[in-house]
């Protein structure tokens, strides 16, 4: 019995299709067809693999060893077979293009849609990318693209998990994001991952680590690339939280220089961009750390001017600006002014109450508890409203789906 005859017999007995067997080897379906019809001899490695898959007890390997040596002309067939194998992929370029487009859409949705909705969509899309990476093989360029997509999706989920107060989940996704970015060997992807990890560290009050992560990302990101301005301002707020105010102002200056080099990269608000108004929210936080309410209000006016000039207005940035203005008024002993700034923020739906907004609101309430406001009814009323607002925090909402990547 020839090798091909034995192979066909075993496939029939096991009820195993040629296509399934080719995927399992793995090898090109046409290559396996030529072997099964005795048009070419398999390599020793393929024969042993077929033996294993078909539980043939070494019969196929023995038949292969008994075959005469192939003539040199067979080398050409080996080259063609190798080329065919290299061209195999379990994903088409169209599918990869869809994943790239869907990922960009989710980063655009990040500052606009309810975070838990975006989180669910991002995890679903990431699962599709992971299935492709784990369920077959891709050409090298395709694999790098899929890894880059996965790195950004994992980083986006890291951001979202932090926004709703799930920091251990954010850390897990940050680790997965870094692994994918490293496997893709993409500095741009690494920079986005470090941006997300820096934000998580900041909300966990690991300010020195947050500043170092942001600075590493800034130095890795190519000039003018996505996330570079955001990384610089993220470093600034982490530095001011650790008390390094002068260093924070230097980081803000780096952010402005990066913005000047960005060539409109940051004009559209998404997860990684930093339009003018968003940049001012970080500047006002440094002003708060410097205990300079005048500087805070200057940043508030700059943000309002940016919106008047057509800057994209998204809920998180808008709320941060209004809360920053309220904090400045409280610092200056003007609770009525703070209440006026916060009035529209109190109408923000619970589905948008991320921990960044809740945290800033808590800071207003804390400052209103100062002895200077003892017996001040307007301050007491405002604290009550803030308490009710905080009860709707997304930190208390359920997250559906698996808890780890």
PABA-797345 format. One record per residue (C-alpha): residue in one letter; x, y, z. Coordinates in pm, 1 decimal. Layout:
N
<rest=A, px=X, py=Y, pz=Z>
...
This chain:
405
<rest=X, px=0.0, py=0.0, pz=0.0>
<rest=X, px=132.5, py=343.5, pz=-93.0>
<rest=X, px=153.4, py=633.3, pz=150.2>
<rest=X, px=-135.6, py=810.4, pz=-22.3>
<rest=X, px=-356.4, py=500.0, pz=-16.2>
<rest=X, px=-290.6, py=445.6, pz=354.3>
<rest=X, px=-361.3, py=812.0, pz=426.3>
<rest=X, px=-695.5, py=803.4, pz=241.9>
<rest=X, px=-788.8, py=479.0, pz=421.2>
<rest=X, px=-714.0, py=627.1, pz=764.4>
<rest=X, px=-907.2, py=946.8, pz=688.6>
<rest=X, px=-1209.8, py=740.5, pz=583.4>
<rest=X, px=-1189.1, py=518.4, pz=892.2>
<rest=X, px=-1157.0, py=817.1, pz=1125.6>
<rest=X, px=-1420.6, py=1020.3, pz=945.9>
<rest=X, px=-1172.3, py=1305.6, pz=913.2>
<rest=X, px=-1193.6, py=1543.6, pz=618.4>
<rest=X, px=-889.2, py=1648.9, pz=420.2>
<rest=X, px=-958.5, py=2016.0, pz=490.9>
<rest=X, px=-978.0, py=1957.6, pz=866.4>
<rest=X, px=-659.9, py=1750.7, pz=859.0>
<rest=X, px=-474.9, py=2019.2, pz=661.1>
<rest=X, px=-573.4, py=2283.9, pz=918.3>
<rest=X, px=-454.6, py=2057.4, pz=1199.6>
<rest=X, px=-110.3, py=1977.1, pz=1054.7>
<rest=X, px=-107.7, py=2273.7, pz=958.1>
<rest=X, px=-37.5, py=2270.3, pz=585.9>
<rest=X, px=-185.6, py=2384.2, pz=257.6>
<rest=X, px=-494.8, py=2186.6, pz=152.7>
<rest=X, px=-356.0, py=2146.8, pz=-199.8>
<rest=X, px=-25.5, py=2016.8, pz=-64.1>
<rest=X, px=-208.0, py=1750.7, pz=141.1>
<rest=X, px=-421.5, py=1658.2, pz=-162.3>
<rest=X, px=-107.1, py=1587.5, pz=-367.7>
<rest=X, px=25.4, py=1366.5, pz=-87.1>
<rest=X, px=-304.2, py=1176.7, pz=-56.9>
<rest=X, px=-302.9, py=1108.0, pz=-432.7>
<rest=X, px=63.9, py=1002.8, pz=-434.9>
<rest=X, px=160.3, py=1297.9, pz=-653.2>
<rest=X, px=433.0, py=1390.1, pz=-406.8>
<rest=X, px=600.9, py=1254.4, pz=-95.1>
<rest=X, px=549.0, py=1420.8, pz=242.0>
<rest=X, px=835.4, py=1543.9, pz=454.4>
<rest=X, px=931.0, py=1324.2, pz=748.4>
<rest=X, px=788.7, py=1585.5, pz=985.3>
<rest=X, px=452.7, py=1598.1, pz=804.5>
<rest=X, px=432.8, py=1216.9, pz=798.1>
<rest=X, px=493.4, py=1201.0, pz=1173.0>
<rest=X, px=234.8, py=1471.9, pz=1233.7>
<rest=X, px=-23.4, py=1284.4, pz=1022.6>
<rest=X, px=57.5, py=968.0, pz=1217.3>
<rest=X, px=-15.5, py=1154.6, pz=1539.7>
<rest=X, px=-339.4, py=1314.5, pz=1419.8>
<rest=X, px=-476.2, py=991.4, pz=1274.7>
<rest=X, px=-353.4, py=770.3, pz=1560.9>
<rest=X, px=-184.9, py=546.1, pz=1299.7>
<rest=X, px=65.6, py=390.5, pz=1540.1>
<rest=X, px=366.7, py=484.1, pz=1328.0>
<rest=X, px=240.7, py=323.0, pz=1005.0>
<rest=X, px=257.5, py=644.4, pz=801.9>
<rest=X, px=602.2, py=732.6, pz=931.5>
<rest=X, px=721.1, py=380.7, pz=839.6>
<rest=X, px=580.9, py=413.6, pz=487.1>
<rest=X, px=756.3, py=748.2, pz=450.9>
<rest=X, px=1091.4, py=604.7, pz=560.3>
<rest=X, px=1052.7, py=320.5, pz=306.4>
<rest=X, px=1005.8, py=563.7, pz=18.7>
<rest=X, px=1301.2, py=616.7, pz=-216.3>
<rest=X, px=1489.0, py=942.3, pz=-201.4>
<rest=X, px=1331.8, py=1212.8, pz=-407.8>
<rest=X, px=1515.1, py=1348.2, pz=-710.4>
<rest=X, px=1648.9, py=1701.0, pz=-704.2>
<rest=X, px=1354.2, py=1814.7, pz=-914.1>
<rest=X, px=1137.5, py=1763.4, pz=-604.3>
<rest=X, px=1313.9, py=2056.7, pz=-438.1>
<rest=X, px=1118.2, py=2295.4, pz=-658.1>
<rest=X, px=796.7, py=2147.2, pz=-523.1>
<rest=X, px=924.0, py=2199.8, pz=-168.9>
<rest=X, px=987.5, py=2567.0, pz=-242.1>
<rest=X, px=636.7, py=2608.4, pz=-383.0>
<rest=X, px=491.3, py=2425.0, pz=-83.5>
<rest=X, px=679.5, py=2655.7, pz=154.5>
<rest=X, px=551.6, py=2961.7, pz=-30.2>
<rest=X, px=197.2, py=2826.0, pz=-14.5>
<rest=X, px=232.9, py=2761.4, pz=357.6>
<rest=X, px=362.7, py=3113.2, pz=420.6>
<rest=X, px=62.1, py=3255.3, pz=237.8>
<rest=X, px=-184.8, py=3065.6, pz=454.9>
<rest=X, px=-391.3, py=3275.3, pz=694.0>
<rest=X, px=-704.8, py=3232.8, pz=897.8>
<rest=X, px=-796.1, py=3597.2, pz=842.0>
<rest=X, px=-835.0, py=3814.2, pz=535.5>
<rest=X, px=-705.7, py=4168.1, pz=498.8>
<rest=X, px=-1067.5, py=4287.3, pz=490.3>
<rest=X, px=-1133.6, py=4142.3, pz=835.8>
<rest=X, px=-821.2, py=4308.8, pz=973.3>
<rest=X, px=-930.0, py=4637.1, pz=815.8>
<rest=X, px=-1266.4, py=4602.1, pz=989.7>
<rest=X, px=-1097.3, py=4546.0, pz=1327.6>
<rest=X, px=-880.7, py=4854.8, pz=1276.7>
<rest=X, px=-1182.1, py=5067.0, pz=1182.7>
<rest=X, px=-1390.1, py=4932.7, pz=1472.8>
<rest=X, px=-1106.6, py=5005.8, pz=1715.4>
<rest=X, px=-1078.0, py=5365.4, pz=1591.4>
<rest=X, px=-1454.0, py=5402.2, pz=1629.4>
<rest=X, px=-1440.0, py=5285.8, pz=1990.7>
<rest=X, px=-1158.0, py=5527.9, pz=2074.6>
<rest=X, px=-1378.0, py=5801.1, pz=1923.4>
<rest=X, px=-1677.3, py=5678.8, pz=2126.7>
<rest=X, px=-1475.8, py=5674.4, pz=2449.6>
<rest=X, px=-1540.3, py=6039.2, pz=2548.0>
<rest=X, px=-1895.1, py=6044.0, pz=2408.7>
<rest=X, px=-2086.2, py=5727.1, pz=2498.2>
<rest=X, px=-2161.0, py=5577.5, pz=2841.5>
<rest=X, px=-1839.8, py=5406.3, pz=2959.1>
<rest=X, px=-1997.8, py=5071.1, pz=3044.6>
<rest=X, px=-2140.8, py=5049.2, pz=2691.7>
<rest=X, px=-1803.9, py=5123.0, pz=2532.2>
<rest=X, px=-1636.8, py=4879.7, pz=2771.4>
<rest=X, px=-1871.5, py=4599.0, pz=2666.6>
<rest=X, px=-1814.8, py=4671.2, pz=2295.9>
<rest=X, px=-1437.9, py=4693.0, pz=2339.0>
<rest=X, px=-1418.5, py=4361.0, pz=2522.5>
<rest=X, px=-1631.8, py=4194.8, pz=2256.0>
<rest=X, px=-1410.7, py=4329.4, pz=1976.3>
<rest=X, px=-1095.8, py=4231.2, pz=2161.6>
<rest=X, px=-1229.5, py=3876.3, pz=2202.0>
<rest=X, px=-1266.2, py=3856.7, pz=1822.7>
<rest=X, px=-907.7, py=3968.9, pz=1772.8>
<rest=X, px=-785.7, py=3718.2, pz=2033.9>
<rest=X, px=-980.4, py=3437.3, pz=1866.2>
<rest=X, px=-806.8, py=3509.8, pz=1538.3>
<rest=X, px=-463.6, py=3522.9, pz=1698.9>
<rest=X, px=-514.5, py=3201.9, pz=1896.2>
<rest=X, px=-730.8, py=3004.4, pz=1654.5>
<rest=X, px=-506.2, py=2979.7, pz=1351.0>
<rest=X, px=-210.3, py=3135.2, pz=1179.8>
<rest=X, px=-154.2, py=3462.2, pz=1000.2>
<rest=X, px=110.1, py=3604.3, pz=775.8>
<rest=X, px=375.4, py=3788.5, pz=974.3>
<rest=X, px=251.2, py=4134.8, pz=875.4>
<rest=X, px=-105.3, py=4036.2, pz=961.0>
<rest=X, px=-0.9, py=3905.3, pz=1301.1>
<rest=X, px=179.6, py=4227.8, pz=1387.7>
<rest=X, px=-126.4, py=4428.3, pz=1287.6>
<rest=X, px=-354.1, py=4207.1, pz=1498.6>
<rest=X, px=-117.4, py=4241.9, pz=1793.9>
<rest=X, px=-113.9, py=4621.2, pz=1753.6>
<rest=X, px=-494.7, py=4627.9, pz=1738.7>
<rest=X, px=-511.1, py=4408.1, pz=2050.2>
<rest=X, px=-264.5, py=4632.6, pz=2234.0>
<rest=X, px=-479.2, py=4939.9, pz=2169.7>
<rest=X, px=-801.8, py=4758.3, pz=2260.6>
<rest=X, px=-650.0, py=4626.0, pz=2583.4>
<rest=X, px=-521.6, py=4977.6, pz=2663.3>
<rest=X, px=-864.5, py=5126.3, pz=2594.3>
<rest=X, px=-1024.7, py=4869.8, pz=2826.6>
<rest=X, px=-759.4, py=4959.1, pz=3084.0>
<rest=X, px=-877.6, py=5322.2, pz=3065.2>
<rest=X, px=-1244.1, py=5226.9, pz=3085.7>
<rest=X, px=-1195.6, py=4988.2, pz=3377.7>
<rest=X, px=-1015.7, py=5264.5, pz=3565.3>
<rest=X, px=-1293.7, py=5511.0, pz=3484.2>
<rest=X, px=-1542.3, py=5289.1, pz=3666.8>
<rest=X, px=-1311.4, py=5215.3, pz=3959.0>
<rest=X, px=-1203.4, py=4859.0, pz=3872.2>
<rest=X, px=-833.0, py=4910.8, pz=3919.7>
<rest=X, px=-728.3, py=4545.5, pz=3952.3>
<rest=X, px=-909.5, py=4474.9, pz=3625.8>
<rest=X, px=-741.9, py=4778.9, pz=3469.7>
<rest=X, px=-400.5, py=4649.8, pz=3579.6>
<rest=X, px=-469.4, py=4307.0, pz=3425.2>
<rest=X, px=-567.4, py=4459.4, pz=3091.6>
<rest=X, px=-268.6, py=4692.5, pz=3109.0>
<rest=X, px=-38.1, py=4391.7, pz=3144.1>
<rest=X, px=-203.5, py=4222.0, pz=2844.7>
<rest=X, px=-179.0, py=4545.5, pz=2644.5>
<rest=X, px=194.1, py=4577.8, pz=2714.6>
<rest=X, px=252.8, py=4216.2, pz=2615.2>
<rest=X, px=78.4, py=4267.3, pz=2280.2>
<rest=X, px=258.0, py=4596.3, pz=2212.7>
<rest=X, px=593.4, py=4432.8, pz=2287.8>
<rest=X, px=517.8, py=4135.6, pz=2062.6>
<rest=X, px=419.6, py=4378.0, pz=1786.2>
<rest=X, px=741.3, py=4573.0, pz=1859.3>
<rest=X, px=551.4, py=4900.3, pz=1821.3>
<rest=X, px=668.2, py=5207.6, pz=2014.6>
<rest=X, px=345.8, py=5387.6, pz=1923.2>
<rest=X, px=142.7, py=5107.0, pz=2079.5>
<rest=X, px=371.3, py=5095.8, pz=2384.2>
<rest=X, px=318.1, py=5469.9, pz=2434.8>
<rest=X, px=-62.0, py=5431.8, pz=2438.1>
<rest=X, px=-35.3, py=5146.0, pz=2687.4>
<rest=X, px=185.2, py=5354.1, pz=2917.1>
<rest=X, px=-67.1, py=5638.5, pz=2892.0>
<rest=X, px=-344.7, py=5410.6, pz=3017.9>
<rest=X, px=-126.1, py=5257.5, pz=3289.0>
<rest=X, px=-25.0, py=5604.5, pz=3409.0>
<rest=X, px=-387.5, py=5704.7, pz=3455.7>
<rest=X, px=-459.1, py=5391.8, pz=3659.4>
<rest=X, px=-154.5, py=5453.0, pz=3877.0>
<rest=X, px=-263.7, py=5812.9, pz=3936.7>
<rest=X, px=-608.6, py=5710.5, pz=4058.4>
<rest=X, px=-449.4, py=5447.6, pz=4280.6>
<rest=X, px=-246.7, py=5737.8, pz=4428.7>
<rest=X, px=82.9, py=5593.7, pz=4302.8>
<rest=X, px=185.4, py=5936.6, pz=4181.7>
<rest=X, px=557.4, py=5880.7, pz=4131.6>
<rest=X, px=489.8, py=5566.4, pz=3927.6>
<rest=X, px=222.8, py=5751.8, pz=3728.5>
<rest=X, px=466.1, py=6030.3, pz=3641.1>
<rest=X, px=738.4, py=5783.0, pz=3539.4>
<rest=X, px=500.6, py=5580.4, pz=3321.3>
<rest=X, px=377.3, py=5893.6, pz=3144.6>
<rest=X, px=731.1, py=6021.9, pz=3086.6>
<rest=X, px=841.5, py=5683.4, pz=2943.1>
<rest=X, px=544.9, py=5692.1, pz=2707.8>
<rest=X, px=621.9, py=6048.6, pz=2601.9>
<rest=X, px=980.0, py=5956.6, pz=2519.1>
<rest=X, px=873.9, py=5643.7, pz=2328.2>
<rest=X, px=600.4, py=5810.3, pz=2121.8>
<rest=X, px=721.4, py=5941.1, pz=1784.4>
<rest=X, px=701.9, py=6319.7, pz=1743.5>
<rest=X, px=355.3, py=6429.7, pz=1638.9>
<rest=X, px=199.2, py=6091.2, pz=1717.6>
<rest=X, px=-124.1, py=6009.8, pz=1899.0>
<rest=X, px=-114.7, py=6034.6, pz=2275.5>
<rest=X, px=201.1, py=6242.3, pz=2306.3>
<rest=X, px=30.9, py=6557.6, pz=2435.8>
<rest=X, px=-187.2, py=6350.8, pz=2668.7>
<rest=X, px=119.9, py=6174.8, pz=2807.3>
<rest=X, px=289.2, py=6506.1, pz=2887.1>
<rest=X, px=-12.6, py=6652.6, pz=3067.3>
<rest=X, px=-64.9, py=6321.9, pz=3247.9>
<rest=X, px=288.0, py=6347.5, pz=3379.3>
<rest=X, px=214.8, py=6704.6, pz=3487.8>
<rest=X, px=-88.2, py=6611.8, pz=3699.4>
<rest=X, px=92.2, py=6314.4, pz=3854.7>
<rest=X, px=384.1, py=6542.0, pz=3946.7>
<rest=X, px=157.3, py=6804.9, pz=4103.2>
<rest=X, px=-18.5, py=6533.3, pz=4302.8>
<rest=X, px=319.6, py=6433.8, pz=4445.1>
<rest=X, px=392.2, py=6798.2, pz=4531.6>
<rest=X, px=644.1, py=6866.3, pz=4253.6>
<rest=X, px=471.3, py=7179.8, pz=4123.7>
<rest=X, px=765.8, py=7328.4, pz=3932.4>
<rest=X, px=828.5, py=6997.1, pz=3758.1>
<rest=X, px=457.3, py=6983.1, pz=3675.8>
<rest=X, px=472.2, py=7322.3, pz=3504.4>
<rest=X, px=773.3, py=7202.3, pz=3303.6>
<rest=X, px=569.3, py=6900.2, pz=3191.3>
<rest=X, px=289.0, py=7134.3, pz=3082.5>
<rest=X, px=543.6, py=7322.6, pz=2872.5>
<rest=X, px=648.5, py=6994.1, pz=2710.7>
<rest=X, px=284.2, py=6926.5, pz=2636.8>
<rest=X, px=249.6, py=7259.5, pz=2456.6>
<rest=X, px=561.4, py=7195.8, pz=2250.4>
<rest=X, px=428.4, py=6850.5, pz=2162.3>
<rest=X, px=99.3, py=7009.3, pz=2063.3>
<rest=X, px=279.3, py=7253.0, pz=1835.3>
<rest=X, px=442.6, py=6950.8, pz=1667.2>
<rest=X, px=121.5, py=6746.8, pz=1646.7>
<rest=X, px=-2.0, py=6885.8, pz=1311.6>
<rest=X, px=-375.0, py=6854.8, pz=1397.4>
<rest=X, px=-341.0, py=6504.5, pz=1547.6>
<rest=X, px=-528.8, py=6624.9, pz=1856.6>
<rest=X, px=-808.1, py=6821.0, pz=1690.6>
<rest=X, px=-1060.8, py=6535.3, pz=1716.5>
<rest=X, px=-1145.9, py=6421.2, pz=2069.1>
<rest=X, px=-1087.3, py=6051.9, pz=2130.4>
<rest=X, px=-934.5, py=5833.7, pz=2401.0>
<rest=X, px=-575.3, py=5935.6, pz=2322.2>
<rest=X, px=-606.5, py=6288.6, pz=2188.3>
<rest=X, px=-576.9, py=6608.2, pz=2388.6>
<rest=X, px=-759.3, py=6899.9, pz=2222.8>
<rest=X, px=-709.8, py=7245.1, pz=2370.1>
<rest=X, px=-998.0, py=7224.2, pz=2616.5>
<rest=X, px=-880.8, py=6889.0, pz=2752.0>
<rest=X, px=-527.9, py=7021.2, pz=2782.4>
<rest=X, px=-662.8, py=7304.0, pz=2998.6>
<rest=X, px=-829.8, py=7057.2, pz=3237.4>
<rest=X, px=-485.0, py=6922.1, pz=3321.1>
<rest=X, px=-343.5, py=7272.9, pz=3351.4>
<rest=X, px=-616.4, py=7371.1, pz=3595.5>
<rest=X, px=-536.1, py=7064.3, pz=3806.4>
<rest=X, px=-177.7, py=7186.6, pz=3832.6>
<rest=X, px=-317.3, py=7527.1, pz=3930.4>
<rest=X, px=-519.0, py=7360.3, pz=4204.3>
<rest=X, px=-207.2, py=7183.1, pz=4327.7>
<rest=X, px=-26.9, py=7518.0, pz=4332.3>
<rest=X, px=-319.9, py=7666.5, pz=4532.5>
<rest=X, px=-362.4, py=7931.4, pz=4267.5>
<rest=X, px=-735.6, py=7987.1, pz=4197.0>
<rest=X, px=-655.2, py=8267.8, pz=3954.7>
<rest=X, px=-452.1, py=8027.3, pz=3739.6>
<rest=X, px=-736.9, py=7775.8, pz=3758.7>
<rest=X, px=-991.4, py=8029.1, pz=3634.3>
<rest=X, px=-751.1, py=8131.1, pz=3359.8>
<rest=X, px=-749.2, py=7768.6, pz=3239.4>
<rest=X, px=-1129.8, py=7758.0, pz=3264.8>
<rest=X, px=-1159.1, py=8064.8, pz=3042.1>
<rest=X, px=-910.9, py=7914.6, pz=2794.5>
<rest=X, px=-1119.2, py=7596.4, pz=2774.1>
<rest=X, px=-1439.4, py=7794.6, pz=2722.1>
<rest=X, px=-1265.8, py=7994.5, pz=2449.0>
<rest=X, px=-1152.6, py=7672.3, pz=2281.6>
<rest=X, px=-1511.5, py=7545.8, pz=2271.1>
<rest=X, px=-1627.1, py=7879.4, pz=2133.6>
<rest=X, px=-1368.2, py=7833.9, pz=1856.5>
<rest=X, px=-1509.0, py=7492.4, pz=1768.2>
<rest=X, px=-1310.2, py=7255.5, pz=1991.9>
<rest=X, px=-1502.2, py=6926.4, pz=2038.6>
<rest=X, px=-1712.9, py=6942.6, pz=2356.4>
<rest=X, px=-1730.7, py=6605.3, pz=2532.2>
<rest=X, px=-1890.8, py=6529.9, pz=2865.7>
<rest=X, px=-1579.7, py=6440.0, pz=3067.8>
<rest=X, px=-1376.1, py=6745.1, pz=2971.8>
<rest=X, px=-1675.9, py=6976.5, pz=3010.5>
<rest=X, px=-1754.0, py=6842.5, pz=3358.4>
<rest=X, px=-1391.1, py=6869.0, pz=3468.7>
<rest=X, px=-1377.9, py=7232.6, pz=3359.1>
<rest=X, px=-1697.6, py=7322.1, pz=3542.5>
<rest=X, px=-1581.2, py=7139.3, pz=3856.9>
<rest=X, px=-1243.1, py=7311.9, pz=3830.6>
<rest=X, px=-1418.2, py=7648.4, pz=3818.0>
<rest=X, px=-1624.8, py=7550.0, pz=4122.8>
<rest=X, px=-1309.9, py=7455.7, pz=4313.0>
<rest=X, px=-1154.8, py=7793.3, pz=4234.3>
<rest=X, px=-1466.2, py=7970.3, pz=4367.7>
<rest=X, px=-1458.6, py=7761.4, pz=4686.0>
<rest=X, px=-1089.9, py=7845.4, pz=4733.7>
<rest=X, px=-1180.6, py=8214.3, pz=4705.7>
<rest=X, px=-1467.2, py=8184.9, pz=4956.4>
<rest=X, px=-1748.5, py=8200.0, pz=4698.4>
<rest=X, px=-1976.4, py=7895.4, pz=4748.7>
<rest=X, px=-2256.0, py=8059.2, pz=4549.1>
<rest=X, px=-2025.5, py=8084.1, pz=4246.7>
<rest=X, px=-1932.8, py=7719.1, pz=4292.7>
<rest=X, px=-2299.7, py=7619.7, pz=4306.8>
<rest=X, px=-2366.6, py=7807.0, pz=3982.8>
<rest=X, px=-2082.6, py=7624.6, pz=3805.4>
<rest=X, px=-2195.8, py=7284.8, pz=3933.0>
<rest=X, px=-2567.7, py=7324.1, pz=3863.0>
<rest=X, px=-2549.7, py=7178.0, pz=3508.0>
<rest=X, px=-2307.1, py=6904.7, pz=3618.5>
<rest=X, px=-2563.7, py=6770.9, pz=3865.1>
<rest=X, px=-2782.5, py=6688.9, pz=3563.7>
<rest=X, px=-2519.0, py=6453.0, pz=3422.3>
<rest=X, px=-2673.8, py=6107.3, pz=3386.9>
<rest=X, px=-2552.6, py=5830.0, pz=3614.6>
<rest=X, px=-2423.7, py=5636.8, pz=3313.3>
<rest=X, px=-2157.0, py=5909.1, pz=3269.9>
<rest=X, px=-2045.4, py=5946.4, pz=3631.5>
<rest=X, px=-1691.6, py=5811.9, pz=3602.3>
<rest=X, px=-1459.4, py=5812.0, pz=3901.0>
<rest=X, px=-1261.3, py=6107.8, pz=3765.5>
<rest=X, px=-1571.0, py=6326.8, pz=3785.7>
<rest=X, px=-1680.6, py=6179.3, pz=4118.1>
<rest=X, px=-1331.4, py=6230.5, pz=4258.0>
<rest=X, px=-1326.7, py=6599.3, pz=4167.3>
<rest=X, px=-1673.7, py=6644.0, pz=4312.1>
<rest=X, px=-1546.8, py=6486.4, pz=4634.5>
<rest=X, px=-1268.5, py=6742.6, pz=4641.0>
<rest=X, px=-1523.4, py=7024.4, pz=4623.0>
<rest=X, px=-1716.4, py=6871.3, pz=4913.9>
<rest=X, px=-1396.2, py=6831.3, pz=5113.6>
<rest=X, px=-1301.8, py=7195.8, pz=5065.4>
<rest=X, px=-1653.4, py=7302.3, pz=5161.1>
<rest=X, px=-1596.5, py=7124.1, pz=5492.7>
<rest=X, px=-1330.6, py=7379.0, pz=5587.6>
<rest=X, px=-1393.9, py=7575.7, pz=5906.2>
<rest=X, px=-1442.2, py=7894.5, pz=5704.6>
<rest=X, px=-1773.6, py=7750.6, pz=5581.5>
<rest=X, px=-1903.3, py=7649.5, pz=5922.6>
<rest=X, px=-2265.6, py=7766.2, pz=5947.3>
<rest=X, px=-2278.9, py=7863.5, pz=5578.3>
<rest=X, px=-2612.3, py=7728.4, pz=5453.2>
<rest=X, px=-2525.5, py=7757.9, pz=5082.9>
<rest=X, px=-2210.4, py=7552.2, pz=5143.0>
<rest=X, px=-2409.6, py=7290.5, pz=5335.3>
<rest=X, px=-2672.1, py=7269.7, pz=5060.3>
<rest=X, px=-2401.5, py=7223.9, pz=4798.2>
<rest=X, px=-2239.1, py=6943.8, pz=4998.1>
<rest=X, px=-2575.4, py=6765.1, pz=5018.1>
<rest=X, px=-2617.1, py=6786.6, pz=4640.5>
<rest=X, px=-2265.1, py=6653.8, pz=4587.3>
<rest=X, px=-2335.6, py=6362.9, pz=4823.8>
<rest=X, px=-2645.9, py=6268.8, pz=4623.7>
<rest=X, px=-2454.0, py=6302.3, pz=4298.2>
<rest=X, px=-2178.7, py=6071.6, pz=4422.9>
<rest=X, px=-2431.7, py=5800.8, pz=4504.1>
<rest=X, px=-2473.9, py=5748.8, pz=4128.5>
<rest=X, px=-2105.4, py=5669.2, pz=4070.0>
<rest=X, px=-2029.4, py=5406.1, pz=3806.6>
<rest=X, px=-1797.5, py=5248.9, pz=4062.7>
<rest=X, px=-2110.7, py=5087.9, pz=4209.0>
<rest=X, px=-2249.2, py=4959.0, pz=3877.3>
<rest=X, px=-2212.6, py=4597.5, pz=3767.7>
<rest=X, px=-1980.7, py=4502.5, pz=3484.7>
<rest=X, px=-2100.7, py=4215.8, pz=3271.6>
<rest=X, px=-1870.3, py=3959.2, pz=3117.1>
<rest=X, px=-1542.8, py=3799.7, pz=3229.2>
<rest=X, px=-1338.2, py=3985.2, pz=3487.3>
<rest=X, px=-998.3, py=3911.2, pz=3330.7>
<rest=X, px=-859.2, py=3938.4, pz=2976.7>
